[in-house]
Amino acid sequence: MKIRSKKIMAVLMASAIGTGAFAVSAANLTKNVQLRYNNINVKVDGEHKVPNMEPFFIGDSVYVSLRDAGQLIGSQVNWNGTTNTVEINTSTHSALEAELAARNHELAVAKSEIQKMQVKIEQYEKKLGITDKEENKQDNEQEDVDVDFAKVLEEALKELEKEYDDRYNIEWDLSLKGDEDKLEFKMSYDSMKFGDEFKDISKANLEKMTKDIVKDIQKECGDIKVEGEIYDKREKVEKATFTISAKGSFRFEYKGNSEFSAEDLKKYTEFIQNKYDDFPSLNLGGIFDGGSIRVRNMTIKEDDLDLEIEIYTDYANLSIAKRAWNEMDGTAKNKLESYLEDIQDDVETEFDTDATVYVLNESKDVIATYDTRLKLN
């Protein structure tokens, strides 16, 4: 039972391999080529196989021994030295398939006969007033179902771990439990070790990853409702929850990186304003004085799951001031961008979430915005 298979193309044939080069002849032509070994893996129907002769590269092409390739898929490959012919026989593979089909048919017939006999036995038991056996039978059947489904979950979890346990360079702890009505999936990580890596995952990528996971679970376990969460086991908080219905309807809810209390925001606003009270001196080309802009106030407030930082300045709301601001040169822009980026970094590190910085003039109009780059308004 495989969730995902990474395929590798096995092509052509390799003859005697001794060193890093060998000769290829066609008619009277002989050509020396260079072989390159790179620990090439071979999979057949998703299962790792080890050929007798190690695969290699010639240029950009991968070569696998034709004998190995044939045997791995159940065919016989022989060399006829008299006629210089490679002989491939697939009849063995076909015969095995035919034999398997015949045995499966026999098994189906036998099961049908057993079921008929079981019906007759139940009829006799009913006439004799025997009921305990039927109850025991149902209990045993349910136990068998539970054991079989537990194995399904175990195999599904193994495949999930192969595919996702180091996604985005984070060591994830995965768990999957439940029954044939509903499954619960949990994806945990340690924010002390992988906090920065988790922060680098965009909301869209996080949603896509969880959607892929629950679809993979349904592919392996059937059309069952799956509820899941991404959990920070260090902080003991949910980062996201997600659900897919038995019909495939997916829902994702991002919890954000922190819960912000008004007191925490107020205290940190005071700290950040004291640290960045000196607005950078900007050369606005002599049209208007940008060298003595003062910070009047700062605020940090919650915007859905992110934060907004507002810097209120005494920059004038005049047409000449607006023109000078929008025409500032590259040096002034770099100074302003560096100032805003430092503020953003401090706030994002403190609260472990995304933040956007706004600069406002004396009329409280936004004149600059910084999220990942500077934009003048």
Secondary structure, 3 states (H helix, E strand, C coil): CCCCCCCCCCCCCCCCCCCCEEEEEECCEEEEEECECCCCCEEECCEEECCCCCCEEECCEEECCHHHHHHHCCCEEEEECCCCEEEEECHHHHHHHHHHHHHHHHHHHHHHHHHHHHHHHHHHHHHHCCCHHHHHHHHHHHHHHHHHHHHHHHHHHHHHHHHHCCHHHCCCEEEEEECCCEEEEEEEECHHHHHHHHHCCCHHHHHHHHHHHHHHHHHHHCCCEEEEEEEECCCCEEEEEEEECCCCCEEEEECCCCCCCHHHHHHHHHHHHHHCCCCCCCCCCCCCCCCCCCEEEEEEEEECCEEEEEEEECCCCCHHHHHHHHCCCHHHHHHHHHHHHHHHHHHHHHHCCCEEEEEECCCCCEEEEECCCEEEC
